[in-house]
Amino acid sequence: MLETGGQYLIVADKLADAFLAATGLEAVKGALIPGEKLVGLKYAHCLAPHLPVHRRFPRQVISTDFVDMSTGTGIVHIAPG
């Protein structure tokens, strides 16, 4: 978990340094949370403030086997339909 400006970002520990370098964010590394502990939790989409009001609802973490730990954040957003 990364803390930046009072916000918390969930990023795979193996990818955190590359993520910070790519985004230019300054953050403090916090707790290490196993991915299976996140399953079922609800979260606010990072773009929620820019979405229409009817689309600003909590999302839920699910488990899947296609997350690639070689790039990105280690978390994948999927959208039905």
N, C-alpha and C positions, 0 to 999 in steps of 0.2 A: 504494500500500500504506500502511496506517495501523498504527502501533505503539501499543498501549495496554496498560499493565500487563503487559508481557512477552508479550503475544499480538499476532499480526499479522492484520489484516483486509484482505481484498482488496475494494476499493470503486472504482468508476469515478472517475477524477480529477475529471471534470466534476460529479460528484454528492457528492463527499466533504464539502464544507462543509455542504450541506443535510442529509446523513446525520448528521454530528456534531451539528448543531443539533437535529435531531429526536430523537436518542437521548440527548443530554446527556453523551456520552462525551468525555473529553479524550484526544487522541491527537496523536502526532507524525507528520507526513507523511513517508513514506520514498520508496523507489525507485518510479519509474514503470515499469510492466511492460506491454508491449503485450499485449492479450488473446490474440493468437495464440500467444504464448509460454506461456500457461497451459493450452492444449489438451493433454490427455493426462495432466496432473499429477493426483495423488491428494491428497485433503484430508480432514480430519476435520470432520464435520458439527458446526455450532455447538451443536446440541442433543444431541450424542452422550452426554454425561454423564447425560442424563435419559431416554435410550432403554433398552429392555430389552437385555441383554447381546448377544443374538443379532442385534440391529440395529445394533450399534456397529462397523461395518466402514467402511473408507475409501471415499469416493465419488470419481468421476473427472470431470474437467472435459471437456465436449464443446462444440463450436461450434454455434451456431444463429443464425437471422436474426430472431428475434422479441423480442430483448432491447430494452427501451424505455429510452432515455437521458434521458427527461424526468422520471422519478421513481425512487425506490428507490435501489438500490446499483449498478445496472448488471450485476448477476449474478442469474440466475434459477435456482431449484431446481425441477427437475421430477422427478416420481416415477412410474414405470410402474405400470399396473394400478390 
